[in-house]
Amino acid sequence: MGPMRAFLVGIGIVALAATSATAAEPRQATAAPKPGGATIYFIRGPGIKGFWVPEIDIDDKKIGDLLPATVLTVGRPAGHHTIDIPNHIMSGSVHSEIDLTAGQTYYLEWGPYADAPGTQLIQSLLAGGAGARGTLLPGKGLANVRFYVLDAGLGRELIAKIKNAAH
């Protein structure tokens, strides 16, 4: 094989590998859980505006960016998992942990953290006083937002509002 042909084959392999890696990420972010797994909905309600779009990582793997009025859905096996919003110059970071039970669905709403400085500013940006209405998912970090675990009814209601607002 000549040098030019070897070079072109090498470029093709690199391009194919890059395409495969990129194409696999979105499927993981919206994949249903395998038998014995759990489903997590990461919810950013329509009332939480702002320019910061946090990256959501589970077990050190990016699952997506949480844009305003969006829902990220991910399936994960039962067991212990870490949820991170990596450090960003505008936001700080958040690290939480969760234990998932097989066959269960979890609704995690992104909302203001009551004990953080600047929370009043975030709450004033919320439309109609909406905001996190669940149980705080324990965690640590410098950001003034956290995830709150919602009950199933409230989680489904919030997702329906987001879908209706998009149409």
Secondary structure as the mmCIF struct_conf table of DSSP 4:
data_model
#
loop_
_struct_conf.conf_type_id
_struct_conf.id
_struct_conf.beg_label_comp_id
_struct_conf.beg_label_asym_id
_struct_conf.beg_label_seq_id
_struct_conf.end_label_comp_id
_struct_conf.end_label_asym_id
_struct_conf.end_label_seq_id
HELX_RH_AL_P HELX_RH_AL_P1 PRO A 3 THR A 30
HELX_LH_PP_P HELX_LH_PP_P1 ALA A 31 LYS A 34
TURN_TY1_P TURN_TY1_P1 PRO A 35 GLY A 36
STRN STRN1 GLY A 37 ARG A 44
TURN_TY1_P TURN_TY1_P2 PRO A 46 GLY A 47
BEND BEND1 PHE A 51 PHE A 51
STRN STRN2 GLU A 55 ILE A 58
TURN_TY1_P TURN_TY1_P3 ASP A 59 ASP A 60
STRN STRN3 LYS A 61 ASP A 65
TURN_TY1_P TURN_TY1_P4 PRO A 68 ALA A 69
STRN STRN4 THR A 70 PRO A 77
BEND BEND2 ALA A 78 ALA A 78
STRN STRN5 GLY A 79 HIS A 88
TURN_TY1_P TURN_TY1_P5 ILE A 89 SER A 91
STRN STRN6 GLY A 92 LEU A 100
TURN_TY1_P TURN_TY1_P6 ALA A 102 GLY A 103
STRN STRN7 THR A 105 PRO A 112
TURN_TY1_P TURN_TY1_P7 ALA A 114 ASP A 115
BEND BEND3 ALA A 116 ALA A 116
TURN_TY1_P TURN_TY1_P8 PRO A 117 GLY A 118
HELX_RH_AL_P HELX_RH_AL_P2 THR A 119 LEU A 125
BEND BEND4 LEU A 126 LEU A 126
HELX_RH_3T_P HELX_RH_3T_P1 ALA A 127 GLY A 129
BEND BEND5 GLY A 134 GLY A 134
STRN STRN8 THR A 135 LEU A 136
HELX_LH_PP_P HELX_LH_PP_P2 LEU A 137 PRO A 138
STRN STRN9 GLY A 139 GLY A 141
BEND BEND6 LEU A 142 ASN A 144
STRN STRN10 VAL A 145 LEU A 150
HELX_LH_PP_P HELX_LH_PP_P3 ASP A 151 ASP A 151
HELX_RH_AL_P HELX_RH_AL_P3 ALA A 152 ALA A 166
#
